[in-house]
Amino acid sequence: MEIIQIVGLGLITTILILVVREQKPMFAFLLAAFTGLFIFLYMIGKIETVITVLEQLADRSGIPSIYLKTILKIIGIAYIAEFGAQIVRDAGQESVASKIEFAGKVLILVMAVPIIGVIVETVIGLLPAGS
Amino acid sequence: MLAWLAAWLKQIIAVVLLAGLIDLLLPNQTMQRYVRLIAGLIILLTLLSPIIRLLQGDYDTQLNASFDNWLKASPPKEYRMPTLEDIQRDAEALKRKQELAAAALTEKQLASAMKEALERGTGLKVSSVSVRLAGTSKTDAASVQTVEVTLDSMGGAPDESPGAASGGEGEAGTASGGEGDEGKASGLEGGADAGEIQPVESVDSVSVFVQVDTNRVNGSDSGQPVSEGYAPVEGRAAEAVRRVLSEGWSVPPGVVSVRMASSDGAGAGAAPD
């Protein structure tokens, strides 16, 4: 029943923010940010279970561990970038948020570089020699 | 064959499942296209794995190596702000380098001026003059520590046998010390115009030693110049050389050593002491 706790926390925070915003917009933002951080960390702990399942899956089917590492890194990058971007967006800095997302996308794409390298080498190796 | 096929299929299924899971795990739509691309690449790699293995052996190690390279290459790229100490150290090093360069230039000019004056004043053929200065910092007074004059063996004065007077040179070498400071002051006005640059010692276009310790004024200095292939020169020629140097640059005669290239190898036997 953690979802009830989380939703309750969210509702209370929302009401508090609505009350406080008139007087101190700064505190309203801080409240939102810290609530978001709390929920994020709380849920990150839960993700561990999913990751364990993924690892088992990879183990049993003999996928090279490098794939799993890459995938987990991608997930982590996506989550962290998303979270940071949302907090910044809450503060009203849409442009900074989009830059954070941009950085996340670039990092995810960079993850693909070794894989692309291997594939390209294979494809070139498939072609007859001399090309 | 069947077992291998089963393993391959299992791998493909697992990767596809994995890709589906991360698609679910993803937080929002913005990242989805990018992650899907990479998941697709991984699936493609898995599908291709038999071909890859056929073509280039163990691509796993290759993939691992490229990942490791990529992961290892990133940390060194992070650059940090230089601290004040770093900057000061750099400045110190630069200053030292500059001083050394200035010293080299000064000593070169000094040596060439000396050579010219010697050739004019004594009529001897001087093949090279090397000046070694003591004192390297700007606040230090630079003094002429040793002057080494190499005469051309053809032009050298033949009135003395090379080894004959080598003992005298050894005593003469003890004289430098305090006079060296005056020698530098007046020597610089005669030689190079760079009065504020002290550490100068040049071996004519060969090499340059700047020596810091001013204590080395005892007899050991005079022993140095006599090296392989050179014979010390004393007598009239050496006196003439010393006179010119002490008149032009106030170099104390004790620090001047005169030698000539000995073609017959007599220099080895003629070493003083």
Interface residues (C-beta under 8 A of the other chain):
Chain A: I47 V50 L54 L57 A58 R60 S61 G62 I63 P64 I66 Y67 L68 K69 T70 I71 I74 I75 A78 Y79 A81 E82 F83 E101 G104 K105 I108 L109 V110 M111 A112 V113 P114 I115 I116 G117 V118 I119 E121 T122 G125 L126
Chain B: A7 K10 Q11 I13 A14 V15 L17 L18 A19 L21 I22 L25 L26 P27 N28 T30 M31 Y34 V35 L37 I38 A39 L41 I42 L44 L45 T46 L48 I51 I52 L55 Q56 Y59 D60 Q62 L63 N64 S66 F67 W70
